Structures are given as structure tokens and as C-alpha cells.
Amino acid sequence: MNSSKLKAIIFDLDGTLINSNEFHFQALKRTCKLAKINVTRKQVFLLYGEHTLMILSHLLSRKHFSKSTLLELRRIKREFAHDVLPSKSLIYPGIEKTLSLLEKRFKLAIATGSNRQFINEVLPEKFQNHFHAIISSNDYKKPKPNPEPLMKALKKLKIKKENALFVGDGLLDAQAAKNTKINFIGIKSGIATKKQLTVKTTLAVLKSVNELSALLK
């Protein structure tokens, strides 16, 4: 791949840089069970990238809960998430080495549907220092697949979308890239298929972020 025009790489977080998809699923499953709704991994994984409130709204839509009830369920989900948070690092093996190589050539950023509190709980300060910008759900109103999270990242980086690349593992990541008209690389670490990760702006679909260094030579 010709990376001569590439100046920045924006990463999704959950399922792309950290192995958190299952942990989020368990917290959401417990929350939905309180509302007497059973959910599957496929249902949940395909919604990753949206705010927790919107994910709960989708999963519990047949209950027609009020916004105040959904806000309370979001609070409960966050408590469950803290309870099931593993003591070991969630960062995929090899990621820090890959980021160290990439940051020598490109500005790096994160655009995630996770909130800032969660980010600070799972990402050590040293890891966060690899990034010029970290856009959390606290920083925007319209989540992926809306372009807003990626546009916020581009603005902070002071980079045009033509000179940037977005990397993510979810269906909403691919759709966000398409809607933003930014080049995209899909990561096959989640439940999304290669077909779902292949949109108009997709350049490649990889097994891991650790394959990026070789691809961008």
C-alpha cells in the first residue's frame, strides 16, 4: 500500500486495540436480564460503537422504557462492567510495539464509543501517551455510524480526511468510515464478517492491528 500521503491513523478501541468485547457483552447481558430480556453476542456486538444508552435502547426497544429508566439501566451496566473488569490488561499482545513503530511516522488517535472513565480504567497513562487525541463518548453527541466522532478526531489532529486512515473491527466502524468518506482498514477480531467490513472506502481487512506496520511500508 502506498502510504506517502498518509499522515494520521485513527483507531477504534474496543475489539480493535483491546480485547473488551466479551467483557462489555457480559455487563450488558446482566443488565438486560434485569429487564427480563435475553440478548445474544451477535445482537450486542453489531451495536458496538454506539453509546451505551443507545445500545440499551436498541436491545430493550420492545419494553418501551422511558429515558429515565434507560439512564438508570446505563448506570447499572457501568457497575456491572466494573465488577467483571478483569485484573489483567485488556490490550492485545503486540499492540504497544506496533503503536511505537507507527507513531514514528504518523499521528495516532482513538475514536471510541466508550466513555472517558472506562478508558482511564483500562488504558494506562503510558499507553494513552501514544495518541495525539482520544475521542470518547463524552466528546460528541452523534455516535458511529455518524461521522461526528471521526470528524472530531480529525479536527484535533489538524489533519484532512484525505490524509488519514480509520481502523476498526465493527460493522458501525465500517459504516462510519463510509459516511465520513475516510479510508478504512477492517480488523477481523470481532463478530463482523469480512463482507460487513468491506465498504466503498475499505483498503484491506486484516486479522490484527499488528499487521498494519508491514502493510503501510
N, C-alpha and C positions, 0 to 999 in steps of 0.2 A: 504494500500500500504506500502511495506517495504521501508523506506527511509534511511536505515542505511548507504548506500553508497553515498547518495546524499549530495553534498557539495555546489551546486550553482543552482540558478534558474534565467533564462534569460526570460524577458518579452518582448513581442511586446508592442507598446504604443497605437496607435490609435485603438479604439474599444475594447481594452483589459483592459487598465488601465484608459483611458479617453474616454469620450463619444463625440468623434470628427468626426465620420464617416459622419454624416449628414452635418456637417459644411464644411468638405472638399468637399462633393458632390455638395453643393450649389455653392462653389467657382469654381469648375471645370465645372459645368453646365453653369455658366455665361460666363466662358472663351470659352467653345466650341460653345456657342451661337453666339459669335462674329465671329467665323469661319463658321457660318451657319450650324452647326451640333448639332442635339439634342441627348442627352445621357440619359440613364436610370440609376437608382440606382444600378441595378444588374450589368450593364456593368462596372460601376465605382468601386463598392465595391469589385468585383472579382479581380481587379487590385491593390488593396491596398497592400502595402508592397514594391512596386516598386518606383523608383524615380519619382517625378512629371513629369520630362521631358519624361520618358518612358511611363508614363500613358497617357500623351497628345499625344505622338507618336502613341500609340495604338488606342486611341479614334478618332484621326484625320487622320488615315492612308490613307483613300480614297482621301484626299486632296493633298497628296504628298508634304507637306510643307518642305522647306529647314530647316536645323538645326538652322540657324539664326532666322527664323520665329518662330520655336518652342521655342527657348530660350526667345524670346520676349513674347510669349504667357505664358511661365512659369512665367516671371516677372509680367505679368498682373494678372495671377492666384494668386500670392502671395499678390498682392494689394487687390484683391477681398477677399482673405482669411482674411486679416487684417480687412477689412470692416465688414465682417459678424461674426468676432470673438465675441462670447458672453461675457458679462461683468462678468457673474457668472463662478465659477470654473467648468472645464470640467471633473475633477476627479470623477470617480464613487463613490457613497456613500459607506463607509466602507472600501475602499481600503487602506487608510493610517493606519487604525488599523490592517488590515491583514498584511501589509508590516512590521509593527512594531513587530508583532509576528514572522514572517518568518525570519527577519534579525537577530534574536537572535540565529537561528540555521543554516542559510545558507548565503552565499554571494549572493547578488542580482545584476542584471544588466538589462539594456534595450538594445534591438537591433531593431531599427525602420527605416522606410523609410522616416521619416520626417527629415527636416534639423535642424541644431542647433538653428537657430534663432527662429523657431517655438517652439521648446522645451523650450527655455528660456522664451517665451511669455506665455506659458500655464502651465508650471510646476514651482511653487515657489521653491526657493533655498532649503527650509526646506524639501520639498518633494524629490528633487533630491538627498539630502543627505542620503536617504535610500539605494542608489545604489553605489556599488563599481566601476561600469563602465556604461557609457551611450554611445552607439554606434549610431551615426546619419548618415544620408546620406552623410555628409561631410567626413566620415571616411573610405569609401570604394568605389570601382568602380563598382562592380557587385552586384546588389540588390537581395533580395529574389525573386525567389526560389534558387538562387545560395547560396552555403554555406558561402560565404565570411563574411556577417555581423555576423553570429553566431560564426564563427571561430575567428573573431576579438574580440568578447566579451569573448570567452573562453581564448584567449591569455592574455587579460587584467586581467582577473580573476585569471590566472595561475591555471586553472582547466582543467582536461581532460574531453572530452565529455561524457565518461562513467559515470562520477560523476556529470553530470549536467542535467537539465531539461529545455525545452523551452515551454513557454506558449503563445498561440496566438489565435486570432479569425478568421483569414482569410485563404482562400484556399492556398495562397502563403506561409503563415506561416507553414501550414501542409506540403507542398511540400519542403520547406526549411529544416524542421526537418528531413524529409525522406532523402533528399540529403546529409545532414550533418551526418546522422545516429546518431541522438541525440533523447532521449526520449521526447515525446511531449504530452502536455495536451491542448485540444481544448476548447475554450470558445465560447458558443453559444450566443454571443451578437451582432453579425453582420449578414450578409446575407448568409454566408456559412452554409451548412447543416451539420448534424452530419456525414453523409456519406462522404462529402468532407473533413471533419476534421479528418476522420479516415484513417490513413496511417499505414505503417508497424511498425512505432515506437510509435504510439499513445497508451498511457496508459489509458486515460479517456477523456470524453467530459463533461464539466461542464457548468452550467448556468452562473456562475460568478467566478471571481478570489477569491472572498471571501469564496468559498468552499474549497480552497486549504489547509488551516490550518488543517481542520478536516481530509482531505484525506491523508495528509503527516504525520499523528501521528505515 
